[in-house]
Amino acid sequence: MRRFYSRLGNIEEKKNKRKALFYVLLCLVSLILLIFFGLPSIVKMAAFLSDLRKSTSSVEKNDVTPPAPPKLDGLPEATNKNSIDVQGSTEEGATVKIFSNDSEEDVIADKDGRFKLNINLKKGENKIAAIAKDLAGNESQKSSEEIIIFDEESPKLDISSPENREFFGSKQRQVIIKGITEEGSTITVNDRFVFVEDDGTFAYATTLTEGDNNFNIKAVDQAGNSTETSLILKFSS
């Protein structure tokens, strides 16, 4: 038993001697570097030893936290273009899967977490959403669904009154241009905005001047499609 403990003591003593020798050599090297190369070399040596310690430290546990759902930038309710850029933000380097109706496409987020993908639209309603997968393979929940209407048809525009004709006297000088357009569209008369009711009807009151009175009526729907018509109302006092 005494021999066993004696052997352990010898082993421990040898380890201590090796450690002591290592630190003596380290001090000598540091002193030589300080004499010949100055303080910056000592700093670099210390940084090297620090990195060496970090490299031998245990690896961190795997990331198991899923990222937040991608945040999509605001999309228009309607458009007359057959494709659109879907863009937004997520974690840096994450893979973003964008769902558009029945199709799926992937895009990688940049160093700022930004992503952009151009997708094709079908006529009518298009549903768009996205999920993100981080570098560790964790997948987010699906983002809130956005709906875009692809519409390339011009809105209807009918003028119910008055017709192109001539007006006489002070009693006929005041006229009201009435009509109907597509719900949600805007109306301008000679570039002036006119209030449109929920059912698409509108009315614009004006005063005629002597001679020809030209009116350009324009309807623009939510997708940006437009329809124009004109009136020429003659007035004689």
C-alpha angles and dihedrals in degrees: 000000000000089000090053094053090042090054091049090050091052092050092050091047091053090050091051091049091052091050091048091049091049092053092045090052090046091053091049093049091047091050092049091048090048092051098045105026107019135225098320090067091053090052091050090049091052091048090051092052090047091053089047091056092049092051091056094047120104119275116253119255117270118272108252099165113110117226123248116267112276114267111230119209116240114289125201119256090230139009139181092214120097093222136036139189112248109199139162146126138284139141119324112270094005120145110239118204111202118202117207113177103300097344132087129201132178130221131176120233115233128233090283093050092251123139137179133185130175112223133186120241131214124219113277124006121012121188117206130185138147145206129200130220116197127216091269091057097253113146126214128220117266117276122242112286119254122203123208125183116216107207125162098167120109116245120251117256122185125174110209097183149056112018125212102281144116125279126203136201134001094292091062096042093092112068135172119215108212131185149133134246140172116301111264094023125125124232129208128184111200087343093307115123116240125201113251121205122228090260092053098255121133140178131201122191119206142164118237123228128210113289127003119001112196120201126186112198117194131185122196120187127211092268093055098255115139142201126192136193135169141217131202112199116183120207131195124179 
